[in-house]
Amino acid sequence: MKKMAILHSADFKYISMGGVTEYVEKIIIQNKDYEIDVYGVSNPGDFELGKRYIREVGGVKYNFIALTDKVQYPISWHYFIAMIKQIKLFNKYDIIYAQRVEYVLPFIFSPIKKKTLFAIHGSGLYGKEKNGSKFNNLINLKIEKVGIRISKMTIVLLNREEYGVPYYRKSNPRYADKIQYSKVPIDTKNFKKYEKKQARQELGIELEKTVIVYFGRIQDHPKRVFLFPEIIQKIKKQGKDICLYMIGDGESLEIMKKKVESLKLEDNIIFLGRLQHGETLSKYICAADATMVLSVFEGICMSALESIACGIPVIATDVGDIHDYIKNGNNGWIIKNESNQQIVEDTVNIICKIAEGEKVKMNDDYMNYDSERVVKELFQLIEEKIN
């Protein structure tokens, strides 16, 4: 069986949770052709560095090797140094799939680079939004250009004209044939529809209440979660019986709780903590009238797709590839990604209309992102372009 190394600075349990980890998990679960070794990061003492451990995700076994146990920010830098020190580990693989562009750079002077590909989960053009720095943005773009040049293939998980595949092919014309689009896979078996009335009864949610759900990292940048209390307060002042369930954790959680307490919104904004993918999470989504994604930037935005897979519409800023599967009146509502104040006003107006009975049409476009289909297409692309 062929061997693939996946380079991802996480441990799938505690470190660097989020969309990239979910992406790697789907590859492991749906892969049929490769023995997969994941080179990750360990909390100090959890794993012996460099040693192979058999682990499992979704009932599928894979090999886990921790390269470093230095988890301080930025983890990527510690991971990069560890890669250089242990570069010989990668000689035995048929494919090396890096989840950050800088993880192909150690192979720049090695024949191994012909076996490498890397994923662009969020365009280097996001650098300014992420860091507020033109210098950091410039560095990100320079690193991407080097990575595209030396690797055998670049997988861009965005198709948006401004900063997805079209942008990368236009800005790297010499290597345009190496730049390929791949969708982000979602688990349509875990995220599925439950009847709203039944879900609310099982979860103890009042049937007549307007319910909004947010699930993901509780982090103000880029998720804009600090806008949520203001939105809920304005809706409450209009006499609407509103409740926001926030599912997840993150660096802004404690500040959020204090904001909610200071505005006396404890009965209107409920923190549920992090829920594993499965029946309980899907039932909370299905109990909602809509979910919210008000991010400054996103990639494909898995939580929006997962919400639609549950049959629930999304209120979203126009970020990433969201406009590929949400149109106003179809699967949700799209808000211009402009000033915070305008986003607050637009979101309040939409939720008030939902409270008054406004509906949207739902469709099954999310099946284009079904993990089994997407991972199969990814490996077909790998076989065609690399092997």
N, C-alpha and C positions, 0 to 999 in steps of 0.2 A: 504493500500500500504506500502511496506517496505521502510525503511528510510536509506539513505546513507549520511554520512558526508565526504566531500572531503576537505582535509587540504592542502592549497596552499597559500603561502605567496605572494599574488598578489591581485589586484583589477580588473583585466581584461581590464583596460582602460589606466592607467598611470604607474602602478607599476609592475616591473618584467614581461614585455612583452617578448614573445619568444615562443619557442617550447613547453614548459610545459604548458603555458597558453592555447595555441592552442589545446593541448591534452585534457585538462580539458573541454574546450568548446565543443569539439567533443563528449565527454562522455555525457555532458548535453543534447546536441541536439539529439543524437541518442538513448539515454536511453529510455526504454519503461516500466521498471518494478519498478523503485525506485523514491521516492520523494527525491530530492537532496538538501542538504544544503551545501553551500560552505563557509568555514571559511577562511577569507582572511585578507587583510591589507587595511587600509584606509589612504588617505592623511588626515592630521589634519583638522578636521571640516567637512569633507565630510559625514561621517556617525557617528551615536552614537554607541560607542563600545558595543558589546554584544547584540545589537538589530537586529531583523530579518527584512530584507528588501526584497521585491519581485523585482527581476531584470529579464532581458531577454537577451538571446543570440540566434541568428539565429531563432528568432520567438518562442523560447521555454522559459518558465518561470522557474526560480529556486530561491531558498532563499539564500541571502547573509548575512553573519554575520561577521563584522570586529572584529578581536581579538585585534588588536593594530593599533595605528596610528604613531608609531615610524618607520620611513622609512629610517633612516640612515643605512649605511652599518655596519655590515651585518644584513639585515632585518631578516634573519632566526633566529638569536639569540634573537631579541626582540620578535619574534613570538613564539619561544620556551618558553620563560619566561611567556608570556601571556597564553599559553596553560596550563602550570602548575597551574597558578592562577585560571583558569576557567575550571578545569578538569571535574567538575560535569556536564558540558554542554553535555558531550559525552555519558552519560549513556543510552540515549534513542534510540541509533542507532543500526540497524542490522549489518551495515558494516561501517567501518571507513577506508577511503582510503587516505593514506598520500603520498604526492608527494616529500617528502624528508625523508630519513631514520630516521633522528633525531626526526621527529614528531611522531614516535611510542614509543620513549623512555619514555615519561611521563606515559605510561601505564604499565611499566615493572612490578610493584607490584600489578596490578589490574586485575580482571577477564576480563576487557574490552579488554585486549590484544588478546583474542581469536576471537575478531571481527575485528582485524586490518590486513591490508595488506599495503605494501608500494611499490612504483615504483622506480626502479633504471633507471633514465633517462640517466645518464652518469656514467660509472663505477668509483668506488673509485680508481681504478688504474690510472685514469686521474689526480689524485691529484698532482703528480709531474709536469705534463704538465701545470696544471692550476696555481699552486702556486710556482713552482720551488723549492719545499721543500720536502725532504724525510720525515721530521717529520710530516708535514701536510698530506702527503700521508699515512703514517702509522696510523695516527688518523682516517682518513676517512675509511680505511679498518677495523679498530677495531670497529668503530661505525656500519658499515655495518654488521659485524659478530654478534654483539649484536642484531641488528634489525632483522636479519634473524632468530636468535634463538627465540626471544620472539613473533614475529608476526605469524599470522596463514598462511600467504602466502606472497611471494616476487615476484613481477612482474618485470622481467628484459626486458627492451625494446631494447636489443641488443642481437644478436645471434653470434657475432664474436668469434672465438675460443679463442683469446688471452685474452678477457676481457668481454665477454658476458655470456650467460647462461652456456656454457660448462665450462668456468673458475669458475663461482660461484658454480656450482655443484661439481666440482673437489675439490675446496678449502673448501667446507662446506658439506662433504659427509654425515654427520649425518642428515642434513636437506635438502638433495638433492631433495626429493619429494615435498618440499614446494616451490622450486624455479621453476618458470614457465616463459615461453617466451610469450610475446604479441607484436604484431606489433604496430607501430605508425600509427594512422589513418590520412588520408588526405582527403580533401574535393574535390572530383572529379566533383562536380556540379559547384563549383566556379572556379576551375582550369581546364579549358577546351580549346580545340583547336579553334583558329581563323586563317583564311587564312592570311599568312604573308604579302602579297602585300596589302590586304585590311587594315590590322592592321597598317601598316606603313603609308598608305595614311591618315587614320583617325587621327594618332598621329603626322603627319607632319614630318616623318622620310624619308630621301632620300632612294630611292629603291636600288641604287647601293652601298650604304655604308655597310661596315662590322660592325655589331652591336653585342655587348656583353652586357649582363645584369647581375648585381649582385643585389639580394634582400635578405635582412636580417639585422641583427644588424651591424651597421658600427662601428666595434670594432676591433682593431688590434690583440688583443689576446682574443680568439683563431682564429679569422677569417682571419688574415694576410692581412688586407685591405691596409696596407702601401706598399705592393708589387705592388699594382695595377698601380700607376702612372709610376713606372719603366717599367712595362710590356707594357703599352700603349705607352710610349715614345719610346721604342725599336721597336715596331711595326710601329709606325709613321715614324721612321728613315728609315725603309725599304720601304717606299713609299706607304704604305697601307692606304686607307681611312677608319679610324677606329674610332668608338665611343663606349664608355662604359657608360651605364646608371646605376647609383647607386640608389637603392630604399630602403629607410629605414632611421633610425637615430640611434644615439648611442654616446658613450663617445668619440670616435675618430673622429667624424664628422668634428669639426672645424679644427683639425690638418690636416685632409685629404684635406680640402678646401685650406688651406695654401700651402700644398705640390703641389696641382694642379696648384695653382696660380704661385708659384715660378718656376715651370717647363713650364709655359705658355701652359697648356693643357686644358684651360677652354672650348674650342670648342670640345675637345675630351672626356672629362669626365664630365658628366652632373648629377647633384644631383637633384633627384625628390622628396626627402622627403619620409615620410612614407605614403604608400597607403594601404587602407583597402582591404581585400580580396574581389574580385569582378571583374567586367568586365574590368575596366581600368587597374588593375594590370595584369590580364591575357593577355590583348592585348599588353602590353609592353613586356611581356615574349614571346608572339607569334611573335612579331616583330623582335626578336633577331635571330641571327645565332647560338648562344650558350649562356649558362649561366656559371658562374664561382663559384666554391666552393673550396677555397684553404686553408681550415682550418687546424690548428694543430691537433685538435680532433673534433669529432662530434659523435652524436648518430646515429640514422637512417638517419638524415639529411633531414628534411621535404622539404626544398627549392629545393633540387635536385629532389625529387620525384614529387613535384609540377610542376617543369619545364618539366619533362618527360610527366606528365599528359597533359601539353599544347602542346606536340609534339616537344619540343625543347631539343636538346642534352646538356649534362653537361660536362664541363671540371672540374675534381675533383681530389683532393689528395685522396690517399687510406686510408680513415678514417672511423670509425664506420662500419655500414653495407652497405656502398655504393657499395661495390663489389658484393652484392647480386642482384642488379638490373642494374648495369652499367658494361659493359665489353668494352674493347677497340674495337671500331667498332660497338658496340651495345649500343644505348642510350647515347653514349658519349665516353670520353677518361679518363682514370685513370692515374694519375701521382704519382710516388713514393713520399711518405711523408718524404722527406729527407731535405737537406739544402735549405735555402731560394733561394740561387743563382741558384741551379739546378731547383727548381720549376719555377723560373722566366724564365729560358731558355726553359724549356719544354713547358710552357704555351705559350710563344712567338711563338715557332715552330708550335704548334697546331693551334693557331689563324691565323698565316700566311697561313697555309694549308687550313683552312676554307675560308680565303679571296680568295684563288686560286681555290675554288670550291669543296674541299673535303667534302664528306657527310658520315653520318653513318646511319645504320639501326635503326629504332625506333620500339618498340613493346609495348604491353599493360600490361607488368608485373606490372605496377603501380596499376592496379586494385586489386591486392592482398592486397593493403593497403587502399582500399576504406573505408571511415569512417563507413558507415552503416554495412559493413561486419565485420570490425575489432572490433567495439564496441559490436556487437552481440556476437562475439566469446569471448570477455573479460567477459561479464556478464555470459555466459555459464560456463566459467572457475570459476568465483566467486561462482556461485550456486553449482557447482560440488565440489569445494575444501573447501568452508567455510560453506555453508548452508546445 
